[in-house]
Amino acid sequence: MKEWLRVMDPSFKVGFFGSKKKKKELQDEHFTAYYELIKDRFEAEIRLYLLQRIKKRASA
């Protein structure tokens, strides 16, 4: 997460030549990785919650 925040900072620099394109590519890459991490975590939390609810209803 720290790396993603660092890359998204407007003052972040990649290099001198083609830096806008490189910066955009790097930001997209980090965003995709962070999005996948959050998505996986969210799906795991939802599965766990639903599993607990199903078990609770089955035992009641």
C-alpha positions in Angstrom: 0.0 0.0 0.0 2.8 2.4 0.8 4.3 1.8 -2.6 0.9 2.6 -4.3 0.5 5.8 -2.3 4.1 6.8 -3.2 3.5 6.2 -6.9 0.2 8.1 -6.8 1.8 11.2 -5.3 1.8 14.0 -7.9 5.4 14.8 -7.2 6.5 11.2 -8.0 9.1 11.1 -10.8 10.1 8.1 -12.9 12.8 9.5 -15.2 13.5 12.3 -17.7 12.5 10.8 -21.1 9.0 9.5 -21.6 8.3 10.0 -17.9 4.6 10.8 -18.3 4.1 7.5 -20.1 6.3 5.5 -17.7 4.6 7.2 -14.7 1.1 6.3 -16.0 2.1 2.7 -16.7 3.6 2.4 -13.2 0.5 3.9 -11.6 -1.8 1.5 -13.6 0.4 -1.5 -12.6 0.3 -0.6 -8.9 -3.4 0.3 -9.0 -4.2 -3.1 -10.6 -2.1 -5.0 -8.0 -3.8 -3.0 -5.1 -7.2 -3.5 -6.6 -6.7 -7.3 -6.8 -5.5 -7.4 -3.2 -8.6 -5.6 -2.0 -10.9 -7.7 -4.2 -9.4 -10.9 -2.9 -9.7 -9.7 0.7 -13.3 -8.6 0.1 -14.3 -11.9 -1.4 -12.7 -13.9 1.4 -14.5 -11.8 4.0 -17.9 -12.3 2.2 -17.3 -16.0 1.9 -16.5 -16.3 5.6 -19.5 -14.3 6.6 -21.9 -16.3 4.4 -20.4 -19.6 5.6 -20.9 -18.5 9.2 -24.5 -17.5 8.4 -25.3 -20.8 6.7 -23.8 -22.8 9.6 -25.8 -20.8 12.1 -29.1 -21.4 10.2 -28.3 -25.1 9.7 -27.8 -25.6 13.5 -30.9 -23.6 14.4 
